[in-house]
Amino acid sequence: MPFPVLDHYLARLSHQTQAGTSIWLDEEGRALGRFFNCTMTSAFQPLRELGSGKVLAFEGLARSASKSDQGLSLWRLLDHAASDDESVELDRLCRMLHAINFFRQPGAGQSDLYLNVHDRLLSAVSSNHGHAFQRILDALGLPIARIVLQLPTVTANQGWLLNYVADNYRRNGFRLAIHASSVREATGLLERLHPHSFKLDAGNLGDEEAAADFVTACHAASTRVVFKRLDTPAALQALQRIAAATGLPIVAQGYLLDKPLSLLAVADAAESPAPVAA
């Protein structure tokens, strides 16, 4: 394992019981955590270049622990039941689990790890966003340079909050991806925030010409565009048309390409995977 501090931490966890810690390992070596008496772990969905199938990154997702590797998404259920302080605790637990479960696997290679920052965390943390997670990564000897934090969409009157939070995360060494509800919204944020990535819904693009122009503008600004929720053949065809119009590689993520799984997909796949049912 290329991360000796993490290796030592996992060795300690392997000797602890579920009752002895808030994080423990199952028999398969997965890190598990507990929140509101629910046991959760990590699943990872690749971000791939269409055509080549090359995996550029993975997004970490919280799932209930399951022998079948098909655990349920728990975030909405748990977050709605949590107070603001508990929501912050849940968010940090998920990010720590995902970092451990990602970097412990050889399949991580040199890929990036995308982690969500949920909307309640933006206003629930009083200051210095990202400092606590940065300290955890440092303590485990994990590379902050390979973490991309995904900021949620915000309303028009929350623009100041997004600026403030983005500045804090950058000061703590993180790169940022921003979820945008439309190309128009993302275009306004590109000049203002210059993020590492944008996440746009592949099933809700609307004006494909505008989307193609935005991909071209982001390429010039060294910003990646990731089309999430690629779940239907129609959405795939739209992305293929955008790729043809721009002549640029298109990065996508969704059930048409990969299901989220606890084991990482092969990061150097030479061809796109066959589509699977959504």
matplotlib code that plots the C-alpha trace (Angstrom):
import matplotlib.pyplot as plt

x = [0.0, 1.5, 0.2, 2.0, 0.2, -3.2, -1.8, -0.9, -4.3, -6.1, -4.0, -5.1, -8.8, -8.6, -8.0, -11.0, -14.5, -17.6, -18.3, -14.8, -14.8, -17.0, -15.1, -14.2, -13.4, -15.6, -14.2, -13.6, -11.5, -14.1, -14.2, -17.7, -19.2, -22.3, -24.7, -28.2, -27.7, -27.3, -24.1, -22.7, -19.8, -18.6, -19.5, -17.6, -18.8, -16.2, -16.0, -15.0, -14.0, -16.6, -15.1, -11.8, -13.5, -10.6, -11.3, -10.3, -11.8, -14.3, -17.1, -17.6, -21.2, -22.6, -24.3, -25.7, -23.4, -24.5, -23.0, -24.2, -22.4, -25.7, -26.4, -29.0, -28.4, -28.8, -27.9, -31.4, -33.0, -30.3, -29.8, -33.5, -33.5, -30.4, -30.0, -27.5, -24.7, -25.5, -25.6, -22.1, -21.0, -22.6, -20.9, -17.5, -18.0, -18.9, -15.9, -13.5, -15.0, -14.7, -11.1, -10.1, -12.0, -10.7, -7.0, -6.7, -7.4, -4.7, -7.3, -7.2, -4.1, -3.5, -7.3, -8.9, -11.6, -14.7, -16.6, -19.8, -20.2, -23.9, -25.9, -26.6, -22.9, -22.4, -24.3, -23.9, -20.1, -19.3, -15.8, -12.8, -14.6, -12.4, -10.0, -11.2, -11.1, -7.7, -6.4, -7.9, -6.2, -2.9, -3.2, -3.7, -1.0, -3.4, -2.9, -5.2, -4.1, -6.2, -9.4, -12.0, -14.8, -18.2, -20.2, -24.0, -26.1, -27.2, -29.9, -29.2, -29.2, -26.7, -23.9, -22.0, -22.0, -20.7, -17.8, -17.0, -17.1, -15.1, -12.4, -12.1, -11.8, -9.1, -7.2, -7.1, -5.7, -8.8, -9.8, -13.4, -16.2, -19.5, -22.9, -24.8, -28.5, -27.9, -25.3, -26.3, -25.7, -22.4, -21.2, -21.7, -19.8, -16.9, -15.4, -16.2, -14.9, -12.7, -13.4, -11.5, -14.8, -18.4, -21.1, -24.0, -27.0, -26.7, -30.4, -31.4, -29.1, -31.7, -29.7, -26.9, -25.2, -24.9, -23.6, -21.0, -19.9, -19.6, -17.4, -15.2, -14.9, -14.1, -11.4, -9.8, -10.0, -8.5, -11.8, -13.3, -17.0, -18.5, -21.9, -23.5, -26.6, -25.8, -28.6, -30.4, -29.4, -31.0, -28.6, -25.7, -26.6, -26.7, -23.2, -22.0, -23.3, -21.6, -18.3, -18.6, -19.4, -16.5, -13.9, -13.1, -13.2, -16.4, -16.4, -19.5, -20.8, -23.9, -25.7, -25.5, -21.7, -21.2, -23.1, -21.5, -19.6, -17.4, -14.5, -13.0, -13.4, -10.2, -8.8, -7.0, -9.9, -9.1, -12.7, -16.0, -18.0, -21.2, -24.2, -26.1, -29.8, -30.4]
y = [0.0, 3.4, 5.1, 3.7, 5.8, 4.7, 1.1, 1.3, 2.8, 0.0, -2.6, -1.0, -1.1, -4.7, -5.6, -3.5, -4.6, -2.8, -1.7, -0.3, 2.4, 4.5, 3.2, -0.5, -3.0, -5.8, -9.2, -7.9, -5.0, -2.3, 0.6, 0.9, 3.6, 4.1, 7.0, 6.9, 3.1, 2.7, 1.0, 2.6, 2.2, 3.6, 3.0, 4.6, 5.6, 6.3, 9.5, 8.4, 9.8, 8.8, 6.8, 5.8, 4.7, 6.1, 6.6, 10.0, 10.0, 8.4, 9.9, 8.5, 7.8, 6.7, 3.3, 1.0, -1.9, -5.0, -8.4, -8.1, -4.8, -3.2, -1.2, 1.5, 5.2, 6.5, 10.2, 11.7, 9.6, 10.3, 14.0, 14.8, 13.2, 15.1, 18.5, 21.0, 19.8, 16.1, 16.8, 18.2, 15.1, 12.8, 14.7, 14.5, 10.8, 10.0, 11.9, 10.1, 6.7, 7.5, 8.6, 5.5, 3.1, 4.8, 5.1, 1.6, 0.1, -0.4, 0.4, 4.1, 4.5, 8.2, 8.9, 11.8, 11.3, 13.5, 14.0, 15.9, 18.8, 18.8, 22.0, 22.1, 22.1, 25.4, 27.4, 25.1, 25.5, 28.9, 29.4, 27.8, 25.2, 22.2, 22.6, 19.5, 17.3, 18.6, 17.6, 14.1, 13.7, 14.9, 12.5, 9.6, 10.6, 10.9, 13.3, 16.3, 17.1, 14.2, 15.3, 17.4, 18.7, 19.0, 22.1, 22.0, 24.3, 27.4, 30.0, 33.4, 35.1, 32.6, 33.6, 35.3, 32.0, 30.0, 32.5, 32.4, 28.6, 28.2, 30.5, 28.7, 25.3, 26.6, 28.1, 24.5, 23.1, 21.6, 21.7, 22.3, 21.1, 22.9, 21.4, 23.8, 23.5, 24.9, 25.9, 29.5, 29.3, 27.6, 30.2, 32.9, 30.9, 30.0, 33.6, 34.2, 31.0, 29.3, 25.8, 22.6, 21.1, 21.7, 19.0, 19.3, 16.9, 14.9, 14.3, 18.0, 19.9, 21.8, 23.8, 21.5, 24.3, 26.3, 23.2, 22.8, 26.4, 26.0, 22.9, 24.8, 27.8, 25.5, 23.7, 27.0, 27.8, 24.4, 23.5, 20.1, 19.6, 16.4, 15.3, 13.4, 11.2, 9.7, 7.1, 7.0, 6.3, 9.7, 11.5, 9.6, 10.6, 14.2, 14.0, 12.3, 15.2, 17.7, 15.8, 15.9, 19.6, 20.5, 18.0, 17.6, 14.6, 14.5, 13.2, 11.5, 9.6, 7.6, 4.2, 3.8, 3.4, 2.1, 1.2, 2.5, -0.4, -0.7, -2.1, 0.4, -0.1, -0.6, 2.8, 2.3, 0.7, 0.9, 0.9, 2.3, -0.3, -1.7, 0.2, -1.3, -0.8, 2.2]
z = [0.0, -0.9, 2.2, 5.2, 7.8, 6.5, 6.4, 10.1, 11.0, 9.1, 11.0, 14.3, 13.1, 12.2, 15.9, 17.1, 17.5, 16.3, 19.9, 20.4, 17.8, 15.5, 12.5, 12.1, 9.3, 8.1, 7.0, 3.5, 4.7, 4.1, 6.6, 8.1, 10.3, 12.4, 12.4, 14.1, 14.6, 10.8, 9.6, 6.4, 4.1, 0.7, -2.9, -5.8, -9.2, -11.9, -13.9, -17.4, -20.7, -23.3, -26.2, -24.5, -21.3, -19.3, -15.6, -14.5, -11.0, -8.7, -6.7, -3.1, -2.1, 1.3, 1.3, 3.8, 4.5, 2.5, 1.7, -1.9, -2.5, -3.4, -0.3, -0.2, -0.3, 3.2, 3.0, 2.5, 5.2, 7.8, 6.9, 7.2, 10.7, 11.8, 13.4, 11.9, 14.2, 13.5, 9.8, 10.0, 11.9, 9.3, 6.4, 8.0, 8.8, 5.2, 3.8, 6.2, 5.3, 1.6, 1.9, 3.8, 1.5, -1.6, -0.8, 0.7, -2.7, -5.3, -8.0, -6.9, -8.9, -9.5, -9.9, -8.0, -5.4, -5.6, -2.3, -1.7, 0.6, 1.4, 1.3, 5.1, 5.8, 3.9, 6.5, 9.5, 9.8, 11.3, 9.8, 8.2, 6.1, 5.3, 8.2, 10.1, 7.0, 6.1, 9.5, 9.1, 5.7, 7.2, 10.2, 7.8, 5.4, 2.5, -0.4, -0.3, -3.9, -5.1, -3.3, -5.2, -3.0, -4.7, -3.7, -4.1, -6.1, -4.3, -4.8, -6.3, -2.9, -1.6, -4.0, -1.2, 0.8, -2.1, -2.5, 1.2, 1.4, -1.8, -0.5, 2.8, 1.2, -1.2, 1.7, 3.2, 0.0, -1.7, -5.3, -6.0, -8.2, -8.4, -9.1, -11.4, -12.3, -15.9, -18.4, -17.8, -14.1, -14.6, -17.1, -14.5, -11.9, -14.2, -14.3, -10.6, -9.0, -11.5, -10.1, -11.0, -12.3, -13.0, -12.6, -15.0, -15.4, -18.6, -18.7, -18.5, -20.9, -22.9, -25.4, -26.7, -28.6, -25.4, -23.7, -26.4, -26.1, -22.4, -22.7, -25.1, -22.7, -19.8, -21.8, -22.5, -18.8, -17.7, -16.0, -16.4, -17.2, -15.9, -17.1, -14.2, -14.2, -17.6, -17.2, -20.6, -24.3, -25.2, -22.8, -24.2, -27.8, -26.7, -25.2, -28.4, -30.4, -28.1, -28.4, -32.2, -32.2, -29.9, -30.9, -27.2, -24.9, -22.8, -19.2, -17.9, -14.9, -14.5, -14.4, -18.2, -17.7, -14.1, -11.0, -7.7, -6.1, -3.1, -5.2, -7.6, -11.3, -13.3, -13.8, -17.1, -19.1, -22.8, -24.0, -22.8, -20.8, -22.4, -21.3, -18.4, -17.4, -15.3]

ax = plt.figure().add_subplot(projection="3d")
ax.plot(x, y, z, "-o")
ax.set_aspect("equal")
plt.show()
